[in-house]
Amino acid sequence: MISLDAYRAQWFGNIRADVLAGLVVALALIPEAIAFSIIAGVDPKVGLYASFSIAVLIAFVGGRPGMISAATAATAVLMVTLVRDHGLQYLLAATVLTGVIQIAMGLLKLGFVMRYVSKSVMTGFVNALAILIFMAQLPELDPRAVGWLTYVLVAASLAIIYLFPYLTKAVPSPLVTILVLTALTMYFGWEVRTVGDMGALPDTLPVFLIPDIPLTLETLWIILPYSLAIAVVGLLESLMTQNLVDELTDTKSDRNQECIGQGIANTATGFIGGMAGCAMIGQSMINVKSGGRGRLSAFTAGAVLLILVVFLGEWVAQIPMPALVAIMIMVSVGTFSWSSIKNLTVHPRSSSMVMVATVVTVVWTHNLAIGVLVGVLLSGIFFAGKIAQLFKVTSSISADGRVRTYLVEGQLFYGSVEDFMDAFDFREALDRVVIDVSRAHIWDISSVQALDMAVLKFRRDGAEVEIVGLNAASETIVDKLAMHDKPGAADKLMAH
């Protein structure tokens, strides 16, 4: 539990930088929220209200200061079918249920699963999102839709972004880029795409409402699959982004609190007409690179977003898209782990394969959950393979040739049972067999069954078998699951 002094410091320990970073994020959130609303098939105000609500609430109840959460593409793509088949009200109900599920996951402390995501998967996740962020900008650079002026303005914006910090870092260069490009576009009347071309901005504040749906079990079964999918994908992206921000800021944060915070934010958002969301790696990177570190940056981003679209919508609509495209390109370039390319020839081949597989899967499917799942599965397979290679069985025979001792060394589990069984010569005529596992550990039912099979095969040919050296944990699982000393064991095992 965080202390009151630490919580206060997270709010007011970096006021100036947090406010300025929040302003930049708010401006970058607007076209993103509109685009994600279009993806989900709802009115732009649904995504904008969601981004305001989630960003503000997560500032208070989230577990990672400085991380930005709002409406996202990762969750929006999961809503398309629900909106198309049942309408907006069912989406709002699904958003509320999503939040409840995430709160439950946080209370159950499921944030610990992130410790099983390897560094290779994390690198693949970051690289894949960097590629997706860049690809998302390509429609704004399509020569069939934009003129040469767009490319000039994008280049000029990038120049300001990267060169302005050499003059001063007092003001974030992305904010300067937006202000300068907007002023020039309005003054000269340049014909380029603007935020206003993305969709209509809301002109009223959000209001509390209860989703207008039948309160029946049938309704629950309709929204539950969508809510579960959104909850899992949302938390997965949030926790992965949280790890990244932890590394960038060299600080630790509370994963379980972040799960609860995301749930509270989504639950409340469903009651003001917003769609479910999660952490945004792009906006979080903008925030961190602009100096944002505390809770005030996320609060500022959400609050300023609402003020801009509701009260200053006429001005916000004039922001040229080339400026925002340049900012997202900067985020893409800064997010990608360029050292990972060089490391492909240095790191173990299995680690490189996991990283590349994660990148390819995420980019191919545009689904973070599938990509990370593939990476984690590959990591598990390669890890099991490496552990299995450290396993060996050696043997020695007594002077009279009647007693053979097998020394088992390493980890006996499903990946090494085949080598375990191959090490025994069941045709050898012996009076007694000793299986010494003092240098081994027995992990699972597969290894216990293999031990059973070895004992019974030797006994079948008349040899006396003794297992020695079981450590406490191995003895517990063998006593519980082994069958070789139970009546009818031979018949049961040989039947398998």
MIDO-768061 format. One record per residue (C-alpha): residue number from 1; residue in one letter; z, y negated, x negated. Coordinates in nm, 2 decimals. Layout:
residues N
{pt NUM,'A',{Z,Y,X}}
...
end
This chain:
residues 496
{pt 1,'M',{0.00,0.00,0.00}}
{pt 2,'I',{-0.10,-0.34,-0.15}}
{pt 3,'S',{0.17,-0.60,-0.20}}
{pt 4,'L',{0.16,-0.93,-0.01}}
{pt 5,'D',{0.12,-1.12,-0.34}}
{pt 6,'A',{-0.17,-0.90,-0.45}}
{pt 7,'Y',{-0.34,-0.94,-0.10}}
{pt 8,'R',{-0.29,-1.32,-0.12}}
{pt 9,'A',{-0.45,-1.33,-0.47}}
{pt 10,'Q',{-0.75,-1.14,-0.33}}
{pt 11,'W',{-0.80,-1.43,-0.09}}
{pt 12,'F',{-0.72,-1.73,-0.29}}
{pt 13,'G',{-0.75,-1.63,-0.65}}
{pt 14,'N',{-1.12,-1.73,-0.69}}
{pt 15,'I',{-1.17,-1.99,-0.41}}
{pt 16,'R',{-1.46,-2.20,-0.55}}
{pt 17,'A',{-1.67,-1.91,-0.68}}
{pt 18,'D',{-1.61,-1.70,-0.36}}
{pt 19,'V',{-1.72,-1.98,-0.13}}
{pt 20,'L',{-2.04,-2.05,-0.32}}
{pt 21,'A',{-2.12,-1.68,-0.35}}
{pt 22,'G',{-2.06,-1.64,0.02}}
{pt 23,'L',{-2.30,-1.92,0.10}}
{pt 24,'V',{-2.58,-1.75,-0.09}}
{pt 25,'V',{-2.50,-1.42,0.08}}
{pt 26,'A',{-2.50,-1.58,0.42}}
{pt 27,'L',{-2.85,-1.71,0.37}}
{pt 28,'A',{-2.98,-1.38,0.23}}
{pt 29,'L',{-2.82,-1.19,0.53}}
{pt 30,'I',{-3.02,-1.37,0.80}}
{pt 31,'P',{-3.37,-1.22,0.74}}
{pt 32,'E',{-3.21,-0.89,0.66}}
{pt 33,'A',{-3.02,-0.87,0.98}}
{pt 34,'I',{-3.32,-0.97,1.18}}
{pt 35,'A',{-3.53,-0.71,1.01}}
{pt 36,'F',{-3.28,-0.43,1.07}}
{pt 37,'S',{-3.26,-0.53,1.44}}
{pt 38,'I',{-3.63,-0.49,1.46}}
{pt 39,'I',{-3.60,-0.14,1.29}}
{pt 40,'A',{-3.34,-0.04,1.55}}
{pt 41,'G',{-3.55,-0.17,1.84}}
{pt 42,'V',{-3.31,-0.44,1.96}}
{pt 43,'D',{-3.30,-0.82,1.99}}
{pt 44,'P',{-3.24,-1.00,1.65}}
{pt 45,'K',{-2.91,-1.14,1.78}}
{pt 46,'V',{-2.77,-0.79,1.79}}
{pt 47,'G',{-2.81,-0.76,1.41}}
{pt 48,'L',{-2.70,-1.11,1.35}}
{pt 49,'Y',{-2.38,-1.08,1.56}}
{pt 50,'A',{-2.31,-0.75,1.38}}
{pt 51,'S',{-2.35,-0.90,1.04}}
{pt 52,'F',{-2.11,-1.19,1.13}}
{pt 53,'S',{-1.85,-0.96,1.28}}
{pt 54,'I',{-1.85,-0.69,1.02}}
{pt 55,'A',{-1.85,-0.93,0.72}}
{pt 56,'V',{-1.56,-1.13,0.86}}
{pt 57,'L',{-1.35,-0.83,0.97}}
{pt 58,'I',{-1.40,-0.63,0.66}}
{pt 59,'A',{-1.27,-0.93,0.46}}
{pt 60,'F',{-0.93,-0.88,0.63}}
{pt 61,'V',{-0.90,-0.50,0.66}}
{pt 62,'G',{-1.14,-0.36,0.39}}
{pt 63,'G',{-1.03,-0.18,0.08}}
{pt 64,'R',{-1.28,-0.35,-0.17}}
{pt 65,'P',{-1.26,-0.72,-0.21}}
{pt 66,'G',{-1.59,-0.88,-0.30}}
{pt 67,'M',{-1.80,-0.61,-0.13}}
{pt 68,'I',{-2.03,-0.73,0.16}}
{pt 69,'S',{-2.07,-0.52,0.47}}
{pt 70,'A',{-2.30,-0.60,0.76}}
{pt 71,'A',{-2.59,-0.45,0.96}}
{pt 72,'T',{-2.79,-0.23,0.73}}
{pt 73,'A',{-3.12,-0.03,0.73}}
{pt 74,'A',{-2.93,0.29,0.65}}
{pt 75,'T',{-2.76,0.28,0.99}}
{pt 76,'A',{-3.04,0.11,1.18}}
{pt 77,'V',{-3.28,0.39,1.13}}
{pt 78,'L',{-3.04,0.63,1.30}}
{pt 79,'M',{-3.03,0.42,1.61}}
{pt 80,'V',{-3.40,0.41,1.70}}
{pt 81,'T',{-3.41,0.72,1.93}}
{pt 82,'L',{-3.09,0.63,2.11}}
{pt 83,'V',{-3.21,0.28,2.19}}
{pt 84,'R',{-3.55,0.40,2.29}}
{pt 85,'D',{-3.42,0.68,2.52}}
{pt 86,'H',{-3.10,0.51,2.66}}
{pt 87,'G',{-3.10,0.14,2.59}}
{pt 88,'L',{-2.88,-0.12,2.42}}
{pt 89,'Q',{-2.56,-0.04,2.62}}
{pt 90,'Y',{-2.55,0.31,2.49}}
{pt 91,'L',{-2.60,0.18,2.13}}
{pt 92,'L',{-2.30,-0.05,2.18}}
{pt 93,'A',{-2.09,0.24,2.30}}
{pt 94,'A',{-2.21,0.45,2.00}}
{pt 95,'T',{-2.10,0.17,1.77}}
{pt 96,'V',{-1.75,0.17,1.91}}
{pt 97,'L',{-1.73,0.54,1.88}}
{pt 98,'T',{-1.86,0.52,1.52}}
{pt 99,'G',{-1.58,0.30,1.43}}
{pt 100,'V',{-1.32,0.53,1.59}}
{pt 101,'I',{-1.46,0.82,1.39}}
{pt 102,'Q',{-1.44,0.62,1.07}}
{pt 103,'I',{-1.09,0.52,1.13}}
{pt 104,'A',{-1.00,0.88,1.18}}
{pt 105,'M',{-1.17,0.97,0.86}}
{pt 106,'G',{-0.97,0.71,0.67}}
{pt 107,'L',{-0.64,0.82,0.82}}
{pt 108,'L',{-0.73,1.18,0.72}}
{pt 109,'K',{-0.78,1.04,0.36}}
{pt 110,'L',{-1.14,1.17,0.33}}
{pt 111,'G',{-1.22,0.90,0.08}}
{pt 112,'F',{-1.12,1.16,-0.19}}
{pt 113,'V',{-1.46,1.33,-0.15}}
{pt 114,'M',{-1.61,1.06,-0.37}}
{pt 115,'R',{-1.45,1.21,-0.68}}
{pt 116,'Y',{-1.69,1.50,-0.64}}
{pt 117,'V',{-2.00,1.28,-0.67}}
{pt 118,'S',{-2.11,1.30,-1.03}}
{pt 119,'K',{-2.22,1.01,-1.25}}
{pt 120,'S',{-2.57,1.14,-1.24}}
{pt 121,'V',{-2.58,1.12,-0.86}}
{pt 122,'M',{-2.43,0.77,-0.87}}
{pt 123,'T',{-2.70,0.66,-1.11}}
{pt 124,'G',{-2.97,0.81,-0.89}}
{pt 125,'F',{-2.82,0.64,-0.59}}
{pt 126,'V',{-2.82,0.30,-0.76}}
{pt 127,'N',{-3.18,0.34,-0.89}}
{pt 128,'A',{-3.31,0.47,-0.56}}
{pt 129,'L',{-3.16,0.17,-0.37}}
{pt 130,'A',{-3.30,-0.07,-0.63}}
{pt 131,'I',{-3.65,0.08,-0.57}}
{pt 132,'L',{-3.60,0.06,-0.19}}
{pt 133,'I',{-3.49,-0.30,-0.21}}
{pt 134,'F',{-3.80,-0.39,-0.40}}
{pt 135,'M',{-4.03,-0.19,-0.17}}
{pt 136,'A',{-3.87,-0.37,0.13}}
{pt 137,'Q',{-4.01,-0.70,-0.02}}
{pt 138,'L',{-4.37,-0.57,-0.04}}
{pt 139,'P',{-4.47,-0.66,0.32}}
{pt 140,'E',{-4.39,-1.02,0.23}}
{pt 141,'L',{-4.62,-1.00,-0.07}}
{pt 142,'D',{-4.91,-0.83,0.11}}
{pt 143,'P',{-5.23,-1.03,0.01}}
{pt 144,'R',{-5.37,-0.96,0.36}}
{pt 145,'A',{-5.08,-1.14,0.52}}
{pt 146,'V',{-4.99,-1.42,0.27}}
{pt 147,'G',{-5.18,-1.66,0.06}}
{pt 148,'W',{-5.17,-1.75,-0.31}}
{pt 149,'L',{-4.90,-2.01,-0.25}}
{pt 150,'T',{-4.65,-1.74,-0.17}}
{pt 151,'Y',{-4.70,-1.58,-0.51}}
{pt 152,'V',{-4.66,-1.92,-0.68}}
{pt 153,'L',{-4.33,-1.99,-0.49}}
{pt 154,'V',{-4.20,-1.64,-0.56}}
{pt 155,'A',{-4.27,-1.70,-0.93}}
{pt 156,'A',{-4.11,-2.05,-0.92}}
{pt 157,'S',{-3.80,-1.90,-0.74}}
{pt 158,'L',{-3.76,-1.63,-1.01}}
{pt 159,'A',{-3.79,-1.90,-1.28}}
{pt 160,'I',{-3.51,-2.10,-1.12}}
{pt 161,'I',{-3.29,-1.79,-1.07}}
{pt 162,'Y',{-3.31,-1.68,-1.43}}
{pt 163,'L',{-3.34,-2.02,-1.61}}
{pt 164,'F',{-3.10,-2.24,-1.41}}
{pt 165,'P',{-2.79,-2.06,-1.55}}
{pt 166,'Y',{-2.88,-2.19,-1.89}}
{pt 167,'L',{-2.82,-2.55,-1.76}}
{pt 168,'T',{-2.50,-2.47,-1.57}}
{pt 169,'K',{-2.33,-2.18,-1.40}}
{pt 170,'A',{-2.12,-2.40,-1.18}}
{pt 171,'V',{-2.35,-2.34,-0.89}}
{pt 172,'P',{-2.51,-2.00,-0.83}}
{pt 173,'S',{-2.88,-2.01,-0.91}}
{pt 174,'P',{-2.99,-1.82,-0.60}}
{pt 175,'L',{-2.83,-2.10,-0.39}}
{pt 176,'V',{-3.02,-2.36,-0.59}}
{pt 177,'T',{-3.34,-2.16,-0.54}}
{pt 178,'I',{-3.30,-2.16,-0.16}}
{pt 179,'L',{-3.22,-2.53,-0.14}}
{pt 180,'V',{-3.50,-2.64,-0.38}}
{pt 181,'L',{-3.77,-2.42,-0.22}}
{pt 182,'T',{-3.67,-2.52,0.13}}
{pt 183,'A',{-3.68,-2.89,0.05}}
{pt 184,'L',{-4.02,-2.87,-0.13}}
{pt 185,'T',{-4.17,-2.66,0.15}}
{pt 186,'M',{-4.05,-2.90,0.42}}
{pt 187,'Y',{-4.15,-3.21,0.22}}
{pt 188,'F',{-4.50,-3.10,0.14}}
{pt 189,'G',{-4.56,-2.91,0.46}}
{pt 190,'W',{-4.66,-2.59,0.28}}
{pt 191,'E',{-4.78,-2.31,0.50}}
{pt 192,'V',{-4.57,-2.01,0.41}}
{pt 193,'R',{-4.37,-1.76,0.61}}
{pt 194,'T',{-4.02,-1.88,0.70}}
{pt 195,'V',{-3.70,-1.72,0.84}}
{pt 196,'G',{-3.81,-1.85,1.18}}
{pt 197,'D',{-4.11,-1.63,1.17}}
{pt 198,'M',{-3.89,-1.32,1.15}}
{pt 199,'G',{-3.75,-1.37,1.50}}
{pt 200,'A',{-3.57,-1.60,1.73}}
{pt 201,'L',{-3.22,-1.70,1.62}}
{pt 202,'P',{-2.93,-1.69,1.88}}
{pt 203,'D',{-2.81,-2.03,2.01}}
{pt 204,'T',{-2.48,-1.91,2.16}}
{pt 205,'L',{-2.16,-1.76,2.02}}
{pt 206,'P',{-2.10,-1.39,2.08}}
{pt 207,'V',{-1.87,-1.30,2.37}}
{pt 208,'F',{-1.64,-1.00,2.44}}
{pt 209,'L',{-1.81,-0.74,2.66}}
{pt 210,'I',{-1.75,-0.38,2.75}}
{pt 211,'P',{-2.06,-0.16,2.72}}
{pt 212,'D',{-2.20,-0.10,3.06}}
{pt 213,'I',{-2.23,0.28,3.06}}
{pt 214,'P',{-2.10,0.56,3.29}}
{pt 215,'L',{-1.76,0.68,3.16}}
{pt 216,'T',{-1.84,1.05,3.17}}
{pt 217,'L',{-1.85,1.36,2.94}}
{pt 218,'E',{-2.23,1.35,2.97}}
{pt 219,'T',{-2.23,1.00,2.82}}
{pt 220,'L',{-2.00,1.12,2.54}}
{pt 221,'W',{-2.23,1.41,2.45}}
{pt 222,'I',{-2.53,1.16,2.44}}
{pt 223,'I',{-2.37,0.92,2.20}}
{pt 224,'L',{-2.15,1.15,1.99}}
{pt 225,'P',{-2.43,1.30,1.76}}
{pt 226,'Y',{-2.55,0.94,1.68}}
{pt 227,'S',{-2.20,0.81,1.62}}
{pt 228,'L',{-2.12,1.10,1.39}}
{pt 229,'A',{-2.44,1.05,1.19}}
{pt 230,'I',{-2.39,0.67,1.16}}
{pt 231,'A',{-2.03,0.71,1.07}}
{pt 232,'V',{-2.10,0.96,0.79}}
{pt 233,'V',{-2.40,0.77,0.65}}
{pt 234,'G',{-2.22,0.44,0.68}}
{pt 235,'L',{-1.91,0.56,0.50}}
{pt 236,'L',{-2.12,0.73,0.23}}
{pt 237,'E',{-2.32,0.42,0.15}}
{pt 238,'S',{-2.00,0.21,0.17}}
{pt 239,'L',{-1.80,0.43,-0.07}}
{pt 240,'M',{-2.10,0.46,-0.31}}
{pt 241,'T',{-2.13,0.08,-0.31}}
{pt 242,'Q',{-1.76,0.05,-0.35}}
{pt 243,'N',{-1.77,0.26,-0.67}}
{pt 244,'L',{-2.05,0.04,-0.80}}
{pt 245,'V',{-1.86,-0.28,-0.74}}
{pt 246,'D',{-1.54,-0.12,-0.89}}
{pt 247,'E',{-1.75,-0.06,-1.21}}
{pt 248,'L',{-1.91,-0.40,-1.21}}
{pt 249,'T',{-1.58,-0.58,-1.17}}
{pt 250,'D',{-1.37,-0.33,-1.37}}
{pt 251,'T',{-1.12,-0.30,-1.09}}
{pt 252,'K',{-0.98,-0.03,-0.87}}
{pt 253,'S',{-0.99,-0.03,-0.49}}
{pt 254,'D',{-0.87,0.18,-0.20}}
{pt 255,'R',{-1.13,0.42,-0.06}}
{pt 256,'N',{-0.93,0.53,0.24}}
{pt 257,'Q',{-0.85,0.17,0.34}}
{pt 258,'E',{-1.22,0.10,0.31}}
{pt 259,'C',{-1.29,0.38,0.56}}
{pt 260,'I',{-1.04,0.24,0.80}}
{pt 261,'G',{-1.17,-0.11,0.75}}
{pt 262,'Q',{-1.53,-0.01,0.82}}
{pt 263,'G',{-1.41,0.17,1.13}}
{pt 264,'I',{-1.21,-0.13,1.26}}
{pt 265,'A',{-1.51,-0.36,1.19}}
{pt 266,'N',{-1.76,-0.14,1.37}}
{pt 267,'T',{-1.53,-0.08,1.67}}
{pt 268,'A',{-1.48,-0.45,1.73}}
{pt 269,'T',{-1.85,-0.52,1.67}}
{pt 270,'G',{-1.95,-0.29,1.95}}
{pt 271,'F',{-1.75,-0.51,2.19}}
{pt 272,'I',{-1.93,-0.83,2.10}}
{pt 273,'G',{-2.28,-0.70,2.14}}
{pt 274,'G',{-2.34,-0.59,1.77}}
{pt 275,'M',{-2.48,-0.28,1.61}}
{pt 276,'A',{-2.29,-0.06,1.36}}
{pt 277,'G',{-2.32,-0.14,0.99}}
{pt 278,'C',{-2.17,-0.06,0.65}}
{pt 279,'A',{-2.16,-0.19,0.30}}
{pt 280,'M',{-2.48,-0.35,0.16}}
{pt 281,'I',{-2.55,-0.29,-0.20}}
{pt 282,'G',{-2.81,-0.57,-0.22}}
{pt 283,'Q',{-2.58,-0.84,-0.08}}
{pt 284,'S',{-2.28,-0.70,-0.27}}
{pt 285,'M',{-2.48,-0.74,-0.59}}
{pt 286,'I',{-2.58,-1.09,-0.49}}
{pt 287,'N',{-2.22,-1.17,-0.43}}
{pt 288,'V',{-2.08,-1.02,-0.75}}
{pt 289,'K',{-2.36,-1.18,-0.96}}
{pt 290,'S',{-2.29,-1.52,-0.80}}
{pt 291,'G',{-1.93,-1.50,-0.89}}
{pt 292,'G',{-1.78,-1.35,-0.57}}
{pt 293,'R',{-1.48,-1.13,-0.64}}
{pt 294,'G',{-1.23,-1.18,-0.35}}
{pt 295,'R',{-1.21,-1.14,0.03}}
{pt 296,'L',{-1.29,-1.50,0.08}}
{pt 297,'S',{-1.65,-1.44,-0.02}}
{pt 298,'A',{-1.71,-1.18,0.25}}
{pt 299,'F',{-1.54,-1.40,0.51}}
{pt 300,'T',{-1.74,-1.70,0.40}}
{pt 301,'A',{-2.06,-1.50,0.43}}
{pt 302,'G',{-1.99,-1.39,0.78}}
{pt 303,'A',{-1.86,-1.72,0.91}}
{pt 304,'V',{-2.13,-1.93,0.75}}
{pt 305,'L',{-2.39,-1.69,0.89}}
{pt 306,'L',{-2.28,-1.75,1.24}}
{pt 307,'I',{-2.26,-2.13,1.20}}
{pt 308,'L',{-2.60,-2.14,1.05}}
{pt 309,'V',{-2.78,-1.94,1.31}}
{pt 310,'V',{-2.60,-2.08,1.61}}
{pt 311,'F',{-2.55,-2.45,1.52}}
{pt 312,'L',{-2.81,-2.51,1.24}}
{pt 313,'G',{-3.07,-2.26,1.35}}
{pt 314,'E',{-3.35,-2.53,1.34}}
{pt 315,'W',{-3.29,-2.59,0.97}}
{pt 316,'V',{-3.23,-2.23,0.88}}
{pt 317,'A',{-3.56,-2.13,1.04}}
{pt 318,'Q',{-3.73,-2.35,0.78}}
{pt 319,'I',{-3.61,-2.15,0.48}}
{pt 320,'P',{-3.92,-2.01,0.31}}
{pt 321,'M',{-3.93,-1.63,0.28}}
{pt 322,'P',{-4.06,-1.65,-0.09}}
{pt 323,'A',{-3.72,-1.78,-0.20}}
{pt 324,'L',{-3.54,-1.49,-0.03}}
{pt 325,'V',{-3.79,-1.24,-0.16}}
{pt 326,'A',{-3.73,-1.36,-0.51}}
{pt 327,'I',{-3.36,-1.32,-0.47}}
{pt 328,'M',{-3.40,-0.97,-0.35}}
{pt 329,'I',{-3.63,-0.89,-0.65}}
{pt 330,'M',{-3.36,-1.03,-0.87}}
{pt 331,'V',{-3.11,-0.79,-0.70}}
{pt 332,'S',{-3.35,-0.50,-0.74}}
{pt 333,'V',{-3.41,-0.56,-1.11}}
{pt 334,'G',{-3.04,-0.62,-1.17}}
{pt 335,'T',{-2.93,-0.31,-0.98}}
{pt 336,'F',{-3.17,-0.06,-1.15}}
{pt 337,'S',{-3.00,0.12,-1.44}}
{pt 338,'W',{-3.27,0.07,-1.70}}
{pt 339,'S',{-3.07,0.26,-1.96}}
{pt 340,'S',{-3.11,0.57,-1.75}}
{pt 341,'I',{-3.48,0.59,-1.84}}
{pt 342,'K',{-3.39,0.60,-2.21}}
{pt 343,'N',{-3.11,0.85,-2.14}}
{pt 344,'L',{-3.35,1.09,-1.98}}
{pt 345,'T',{-3.43,1.22,-2.33}}
{pt 346,'V',{-3.07,1.20,-2.45}}
{pt 347,'H',{-2.85,1.33,-2.17}}
{pt 348,'P',{-2.84,1.70,-2.08}}
{pt 349,'R',{-3.15,1.82,-1.89}}
{pt 350,'S',{-2.94,1.92,-1.59}}
{pt 351,'S',{-2.79,1.57,-1.56}}
{pt 352,'S',{-3.13,1.41,-1.58}}
{pt 353,'M',{-3.27,1.65,-1.32}}
{pt 354,'V',{-2.99,1.56,-1.08}}
{pt 355,'M',{-3.05,1.18,-1.13}}
{pt 356,'V',{-3.43,1.21,-1.08}}
{pt 357,'A',{-3.39,1.44,-0.78}}
{pt 358,'T',{-3.15,1.20,-0.61}}
{pt 359,'V',{-3.39,0.91,-0.67}}
{pt 360,'V',{-3.70,1.10,-0.54}}
{pt 361,'T',{-3.52,1.23,-0.23}}
{pt 362,'V',{-3.37,0.89,-0.13}}
{pt 363,'V',{-3.70,0.71,-0.18}}
{pt 364,'W',{-3.91,0.98,-0.02}}
{pt 365,'T',{-3.68,1.02,0.29}}
{pt 366,'H',{-3.53,0.67,0.30}}
{pt 367,'N',{-3.21,0.85,0.38}}
{pt 368,'L',{-2.92,0.80,0.15}}
{pt 369,'A',{-2.72,1.09,0.29}}
{pt 370,'I',{-3.00,1.35,0.23}}
{pt 371,'G',{-3.05,1.22,-0.13}}
{pt 372,'V',{-2.69,1.22,-0.22}}
{pt 373,'L',{-2.65,1.57,-0.06}}
{pt 374,'V',{-2.93,1.70,-0.27}}
{pt 375,'G',{-2.78,1.55,-0.59}}
{pt 376,'V',{-2.43,1.69,-0.52}}
{pt 377,'L',{-2.57,2.03,-0.44}}
{pt 378,'L',{-2.78,2.04,-0.76}}
{pt 379,'S',{-2.47,1.91,-0.96}}
{pt 380,'G',{-2.27,2.20,-0.81}}
{pt 381,'I',{-2.53,2.46,-0.90}}
{pt 382,'F',{-2.57,2.34,-1.25}}
{pt 383,'F',{-2.20,2.32,-1.30}}
{pt 384,'A',{-2.15,2.67,-1.17}}
{pt 385,'G',{-2.43,2.79,-1.41}}
{pt 386,'K',{-2.26,2.63,-1.71}}
{pt 387,'I',{-1.92,2.78,-1.62}}
{pt 388,'A',{-2.08,3.12,-1.57}}
{pt 389,'Q',{-2.22,3.11,-1.92}}
{pt 390,'L',{-1.87,3.07,-2.07}}
{pt 391,'F',{-1.77,3.41,-1.92}}
{pt 392,'K',{-1.77,3.73,-2.12}}
{pt 393,'V',{-1.63,4.08,-2.12}}
{pt 394,'T',{-1.56,4.28,-2.44}}
{pt 395,'S',{-1.41,4.63,-2.47}}
{pt 396,'S',{-1.24,4.86,-2.72}}
{pt 397,'I',{-1.18,5.24,-2.72}}
{pt 398,'S',{-0.86,5.42,-2.82}}
{pt 399,'A',{-0.86,5.65,-3.13}}
{pt 400,'D',{-0.89,5.96,-2.91}}
{pt 401,'G',{-1.17,5.82,-2.71}}
{pt 402,'R',{-0.99,5.86,-2.38}}
{pt 403,'V',{-0.87,5.51,-2.30}}
{pt 404,'R',{-1.10,5.20,-2.29}}
{pt 405,'T',{-0.96,4.85,-2.26}}
{pt 406,'Y',{-1.19,4.57,-2.12}}
{pt 407,'L',{-1.09,4.22,-2.21}}
{pt 408,'V',{-1.22,3.96,-1.95}}
{pt 409,'E',{-1.25,3.60,-2.07}}
{pt 410,'G',{-1.34,3.29,-1.87}}
{pt 411,'Q',{-1.38,3.21,-1.51}}
{pt 412,'L',{-1.44,3.50,-1.27}}
{pt 413,'F',{-1.61,3.36,-0.96}}
{pt 414,'Y',{-1.93,3.42,-0.75}}
{pt 415,'G',{-2.15,3.29,-1.03}}
{pt 416,'S',{-2.01,3.54,-1.29}}
{pt 417,'V',{-1.95,3.86,-1.09}}
{pt 418,'E',{-2.29,4.00,-1.18}}
{pt 419,'D',{-2.21,3.97,-1.55}}
{pt 420,'F',{-1.86,4.12,-1.48}}
{pt 421,'M',{-2.00,4.43,-1.32}}
{pt 422,'D',{-2.28,4.47,-1.58}}
{pt 423,'A',{-2.01,4.49,-1.86}}
{pt 424,'F',{-1.86,4.82,-1.73}}
{pt 425,'D',{-1.99,5.16,-1.82}}
{pt 426,'F',{-1.90,5.36,-1.51}}
{pt 427,'R',{-2.07,5.68,-1.65}}
{pt 428,'E',{-1.83,5.71,-1.95}}
{pt 429,'A',{-1.58,5.99,-1.92}}
{pt 430,'L',{-1.24,5.84,-1.95}}
{pt 431,'D',{-0.88,5.93,-1.86}}
{pt 432,'R',{-0.77,5.57,-1.83}}
{pt 433,'V',{-0.92,5.22,-1.80}}
{pt 434,'V',{-0.73,4.90,-1.87}}
{pt 435,'I',{-0.88,4.57,-1.73}}
{pt 436,'D',{-0.71,4.29,-1.92}}
{pt 437,'V',{-0.76,3.95,-1.74}}
{pt 438,'S',{-0.49,3.76,-1.94}}
{pt 439,'R',{-0.77,3.53,-2.06}}
{pt 440,'A',{-0.95,3.49,-1.73}}
{pt 441,'H',{-0.89,3.33,-1.39}}
{pt 442,'I',{-0.99,3.48,-1.06}}
{pt 443,'W',{-1.12,3.22,-0.81}}
{pt 444,'D',{-1.27,3.35,-0.49}}
{pt 445,'I',{-1.33,3.65,-0.26}}
{pt 446,'S',{-1.65,3.74,-0.45}}
{pt 447,'S',{-1.46,3.79,-0.77}}
{pt 448,'V',{-1.18,3.99,-0.59}}
{pt 449,'Q',{-1.44,4.21,-0.43}}
{pt 450,'A',{-1.61,4.27,-0.77}}
{pt 451,'L',{-1.27,4.37,-0.92}}
{pt 452,'D',{-1.21,4.60,-0.62}}
{pt 453,'M',{-1.55,4.76,-0.68}}
{pt 454,'A',{-1.49,4.82,-1.05}}
{pt 455,'V',{-1.15,4.98,-0.99}}
{pt 456,'L',{-1.28,5.21,-0.72}}
{pt 457,'K',{-1.59,5.32,-0.92}}
{pt 458,'F',{-1.37,5.42,-1.22}}
{pt 459,'R',{-1.13,5.60,-0.98}}
{pt 460,'R',{-1.42,5.78,-0.82}}
{pt 461,'D',{-1.49,5.95,-1.15}}
{pt 462,'G',{-1.13,6.04,-1.21}}
{pt 463,'A',{-1.01,5.77,-1.43}}
{pt 464,'E',{-0.67,5.59,-1.39}}
{pt 465,'V',{-0.72,5.21,-1.37}}
{pt 466,'E',{-0.47,4.94,-1.46}}
{pt 467,'I',{-0.52,4.57,-1.42}}
{pt 468,'V',{-0.30,4.36,-1.66}}
{pt 469,'G',{-0.25,4.00,-1.74}}
{pt 470,'L',{-0.30,3.84,-1.40}}
{pt 471,'N',{-0.17,3.48,-1.40}}
{pt 472,'A',{0.03,3.35,-1.10}}
{pt 473,'A',{-0.27,3.20,-0.91}}
{pt 474,'S',{-0.49,3.50,-0.97}}
{pt 475,'E',{-0.22,3.74,-0.87}}
{pt 476,'T',{-0.17,3.56,-0.55}}
{pt 477,'I',{-0.54,3.58,-0.44}}
{pt 478,'V',{-0.56,3.94,-0.56}}
{pt 479,'D',{-0.25,4.05,-0.37}}
{pt 480,'K',{-0.39,3.88,-0.06}}
{pt 481,'L',{-0.75,3.99,-0.06}}
{pt 482,'A',{-0.78,4.30,-0.28}}
{pt 483,'M',{-0.84,4.63,-0.12}}
{pt 484,'H',{-0.83,4.88,-0.40}}
{pt 485,'D',{-0.47,4.98,-0.33}}
{pt 486,'K',{-0.50,4.98,0.04}}
{pt 487,'P',{-0.57,5.30,0.25}}
{pt 488,'G',{-0.94,5.37,0.31}}
{pt 489,'A',{-1.05,5.10,0.06}}
{pt 490,'A',{-1.32,5.32,-0.10}}
{pt 491,'D',{-1.49,5.39,0.23}}
{pt 492,'K',{-1.48,5.02,0.33}}
{pt 493,'L',{-1.61,4.88,0.00}}
{pt 494,'M',{-1.88,5.14,-0.05}}
{pt 495,'A',{-2.00,5.07,0.31}}
{pt 496,'H',{-2.08,4.71,0.19}}
end
